[in-house]
Each structure stands twice: as C-alpha cells, then as structure tokens.
Amino acid sequence: MVSALAEDYYCIAGYVGWCDLSDPSLPDHLQRLNTDPLLVGLRYDVSDIDGDYLLDSMVSSP
C-alpha cells in the first residue's frame, strides 16, 4: 500500500511497518515484508499490553 503511494509521491522515502509479534505466521510476514525496499523498520505497540507479554517465549528472540 505505502509502496504504491511512493510511486506517485516522491516525498515518501520509506515507511515503518507494524506486525503482531504473537502471530504464528510472523516469519512468513517478515519474509514478505523484507522484499519491500521502502520498509525501513517494524514496530509493535506495547502501550496497551501487560508487561510480561514481551517476556513470553512466543515473542522473545531465540
């Protein structure tokens, strides 16, 4: 979506995407997103979650 906008608007140099860290298909999403040259980063909104969530093995790095 953003990549399509960037084709028409030169002022879009890149974008930060969003992903659900607990999604079991996260590796597939990351592989797809990694092909977009305009994607400069990913974020996850942690403002509304329990602090222990980030310690869960589903979202922690191996």
LOVOSE-811253 format. One record per residue: residue number from 1; residue in three letters; x negated, y, z negated of N, C-alpha, C in turn. Coordinates in steps of 0.2 Angstrom, whole numbers, plus 5000, padded with zeros to 4 digits. Atoms other than C-alpha are relative to their C-alpha. Layout:
N
+-----+---------+------+------+------+------+------+------+------+------+------+
! num ! residuo !  n_X !  n_Y !  n_Z ! ca_X ! ca_Y ! ca_Z !  c_X !  c_Y !  c_Z !
+-----+---------+------+------+------+------+------+------+------+------+------+
! NUM !     ALA !    X !    Y !    Z !    X !    Y !    Z !    X !    Y !    Z !
...
+-----+---------+------+------+------+------+------+------+------+------+------+
END
This chain:
62
+-----+---------+------+------+------+------+------+------+------+------+------+
! num ! residuo !  n_X !  n_Y !  n_Z ! ca_X ! ca_Y ! ca_Z !  c_X !  c_Y !  c_Z !
+-----+---------+------+------+------+------+------+------+------+------+------+
!   1 !     MET ! 4996 ! 4994 ! 5000 ! 5000 ! 5000 ! 5000 ! 4996 ! 5006 ! 5000 !
!   2 !     VAL ! 5004 ! 4994 ! 5000 ! 4987 ! 5013 ! 4995 ! 4995 ! 5000 ! 5006 !
!   3 !     SER ! 5005 ! 5000 ! 4994 ! 4975 ! 5007 ! 5009 ! 5004 ! 5002 ! 5006 !
!   4 !     ALA ! 4996 ! 4998 ! 4994 ! 4989 ! 5010 ! 5021 ! 5001 ! 5008 ! 5000 !
!   5 !     LEU ! 5000 ! 4993 ! 5001 ! 4991 ! 5028 ! 5014 ! 4993 ! 5003 ! 5002 !
!   6 !     ALA ! 5007 ! 4998 ! 4999 ! 4972 ! 5030 ! 5015 ! 4999 ! 5001 ! 5008 !
!   7 !     GLU ! 5001 ! 4999 ! 4993 ! 4973 ! 5028 ! 5034 ! 5003 ! 5006 ! 5003 !
!   8 !     ASP ! 4997 ! 4994 ! 4998 ! 4984 ! 5043 ! 5035 ! 4997 ! 5006 ! 4997 !
!   9 !     TYR ! 5003 ! 4994 ! 5005 ! 4976 ! 5054 ! 5021 ! 4993 ! 4999 ! 4999 !
!  10 !     TYR ! 5007 ! 5001 ! 5001 ! 4958 ! 5056 ! 5022 ! 4997 ! 5002 ! 4993 !
!  11 !     CYS ! 5002 ! 4998 ! 5007 ! 4958 ! 5063 ! 5004 ! 5000 ! 4994 ! 4995 !
!  12 !     ILE ! 5000 ! 5006 ! 5004 ! 4961 ! 5046 ! 4997 ! 4994 ! 4996 ! 5001 !
!  13 !     ALA ! 5007 ! 5003 ! 5000 ! 4943 ! 5039 ! 4994 ! 5000 ! 4993 ! 4997 !
!  14 !     GLY ! 5000 ! 5007 ! 5004 ! 4948 ! 5024 ! 4983 ! 5006 ! 5000 ! 4995 !
!  15 !     TYR ! 4995 ! 5001 ! 5005 ! 4960 ! 5018 ! 4970 ! 4999 ! 4995 ! 4995 !
!  16 !     VAL ! 5001 ! 5005 ! 5006 ! 4961 ! 5009 ! 4953 ! 5006 ! 4996 ! 5000 !
!  17 !     GLY ! 4995 ! 5005 ! 5000 ! 4972 ! 4994 ! 4954 ! 5002 ! 4998 ! 4993 !
!  18 !     TRP ! 4998 ! 5003 ! 5006 ! 4982 ! 4985 ! 4940 ! 5001 ! 4993 ! 5001 !
!  19 !     CYS ! 4999 ! 5007 ! 4999 ! 4983 ! 4967 ! 4936 ! 5002 ! 4998 ! 4993 !
!  20 !     ASP ! 4998 ! 5003 ! 5007 ! 4991 ! 4956 ! 4922 ! 4994 ! 4995 ! 4998 !
!  21 !     LEU ! 5006 ! 5004 ! 5002 ! 4976 ! 4948 ! 4913 ! 5003 ! 4993 ! 4998 !
!  22 !     SER ! 4997 ! 5006 ! 5002 ! 4988 ! 4934 ! 4907 ! 5003 ! 4996 ! 5005 !
!  23 !     ASP ! 4997 ! 5003 ! 4994 ! 4994 ! 4929 ! 4924 ! 4996 ! 4994 ! 5002 !
!  24 !     PRO ! 5004 ! 5006 ! 4998 ! 4989 ! 4911 ! 4928 ! 4997 ! 5000 ! 5007 !
!  25 !     SER ! 5003 ! 4999 ! 4993 ! 4986 ! 4916 ! 4946 ! 4995 ! 5006 ! 5001 !
!  26 !     LEU ! 5005 ! 4994 ! 5000 ! 4974 ! 4930 ! 4941 ! 4994 ! 4999 ! 5005 !
!  27 !     PRO ! 5006 ! 5000 ! 4995 ! 4959 ! 4923 ! 4951 ! 5002 ! 5000 ! 5007 !
!  28 !     ASP ! 4997 ! 4999 ! 4993 ! 4970 ! 4922 ! 4967 ! 5001 ! 5007 ! 5001 !
!  29 !     HIS ! 4999 ! 4993 ! 5000 ! 4975 ! 4940 ! 4964 ! 4993 ! 5004 ! 5001 !
!  30 !     LEU ! 5007 ! 4996 ! 5000 ! 4957 ! 4946 ! 4961 ! 4996 ! 4998 ! 5007 !
!  31 !     GLN ! 5003 ! 5002 ! 4994 ! 4951 ! 4936 ! 4976 ! 5003 ! 5004 ! 5006 !
!  32 !     ARG ! 4996 ! 4996 ! 4995 ! 4964 ! 4945 ! 4987 ! 4998 ! 5008 ! 5000 !
!  33 !     LEU ! 5001 ! 4993 ! 5001 ! 4961 ! 4962 ! 4979 ! 4992 ! 5002 ! 5002 !
!  34 !     ASN ! 5007 ! 4999 ! 4998 ! 4942 ! 4960 ! 4982 ! 4998 ! 5001 ! 5007 !
!  35 !     THR ! 5001 ! 4999 ! 4993 ! 4944 ! 4961 ! 5000 ! 5002 ! 5007 ! 5003 !
!  36 !     ASP ! 4999 ! 4993 ! 4998 ! 4950 ! 4979 ! 5000 ! 4995 ! 5005 ! 4998 !
!  37 !     PRO ! 5006 ! 4996 ! 5001 ! 4936 ! 4991 ! 5002 ! 5002 ! 5006 ! 4996 !
!  38 !     LEU ! 4998 ! 4994 ! 5004 ! 4946 ! 5005 ! 4994 ! 5001 ! 4999 ! 4993 !
!  39 !     LEU ! 4999 ! 5002 ! 5007 ! 4948 ! 4996 ! 4977 ! 4994 ! 5002 ! 4997 !
!  40 !     VAL ! 5006 ! 4998 ! 5004 ! 4936 ! 5004 ! 4965 ! 5000 ! 4997 ! 4993 !
!  41 !     GLY ! 4999 ! 5003 ! 5007 ! 4942 ! 4996 ! 4949 ! 5006 ! 4997 ! 4999 !
!  42 !     LEU ! 4994 ! 5003 ! 5003 ! 4955 ! 4987 ! 4939 ! 5001 ! 5002 ! 4993 !
!  43 !     ARG ! 4998 ! 4998 ! 5007 ! 4964 ! 4992 ! 4923 ! 5006 ! 4996 ! 4998 !
!  44 !     TYR ! 4994 ! 5004 ! 5003 ! 4976 ! 4984 ! 4911 ! 5002 ! 5005 ! 4994 !
!  45 !     ASP ! 4997 ! 4995 ! 5005 ! 4987 ! 4995 ! 4900 ! 5001 ! 4996 ! 4993 !
!  46 !     VAL ! 4999 ! 5004 ! 5007 ! 4984 ! 4989 ! 4882 ! 5003 ! 5005 ! 4995 !
!  47 !     SER ! 4997 ! 4995 ! 5005 ! 4993 ! 5004 ! 4873 ! 5006 ! 4997 ! 4997 !
!  48 !     ASP ! 4994 ! 5003 ! 5002 ! 5009 ! 4993 ! 4871 ! 4999 ! 4993 ! 4998 !
!  49 !     ILE ! 5000 ! 5007 ! 5001 ! 5002 ! 4976 ! 4866 ! 4997 ! 5000 ! 4993 !
!  50 !     ASP ! 5003 ! 5002 ! 5006 ! 4996 ! 4968 ! 4850 ! 4993 ! 4999 ! 5001 !
!  51 !     GLY ! 5007 ! 5000 ! 4999 ! 4978 ! 4970 ! 4847 ! 4997 ! 4993 ! 5001 !
!  52 !     ASP ! 5003 ! 5007 ! 5000 ! 4975 ! 4951 ! 4845 ! 5001 ! 4997 ! 5007 !
!  53 !     TYR ! 4999 ! 5002 ! 4993 ! 4981 ! 4949 ! 4863 ! 4993 ! 4999 ! 5004 !
!  54 !     LEU ! 5006 ! 4999 ! 4996 ! 4964 ! 4954 ! 4870 ! 4995 ! 4994 ! 4998 !
!  55 !     LEU ! 5004 ! 5006 ! 5003 ! 4956 ! 4940 ! 4859 ! 5002 ! 4993 ! 5003 !
!  56 !     ASP ! 4997 ! 5006 ! 4997 ! 4967 ! 4927 ! 4867 ! 4995 ! 4997 ! 5005 !
!  57 !     SER ! 5005 ! 5003 ! 4995 ! 4957 ! 4914 ! 4877 ! 5003 ! 5000 ! 5007 !
!  58 !     MET ! 4997 ! 4999 ! 4993 ! 4969 ! 4917 ! 4892 ! 4997 ! 5006 ! 5003 !
!  59 !     VAL ! 5002 ! 4994 ! 4997 ! 4962 ! 4934 ! 4894 ! 4993 ! 5002 ! 4999 !
!  60 !     SER ! 5008 ! 4999 ! 5002 ! 4944 ! 4933 ! 4887 ! 4996 ! 4997 ! 5006 !
!  61 !     SER ! 5004 ! 5002 ! 4995 ! 4930 ! 4931 ! 4899 ! 4996 ! 4993 ! 4998 !
!  62 !     PRO ! 5003 ! 5006 ! 5002 ! 4922 ! 4913 ! 4899 ! 4993 ! 5001 ! 4998 !
+-----+---------+------+------+------+------+------+------+------+------+------+
END
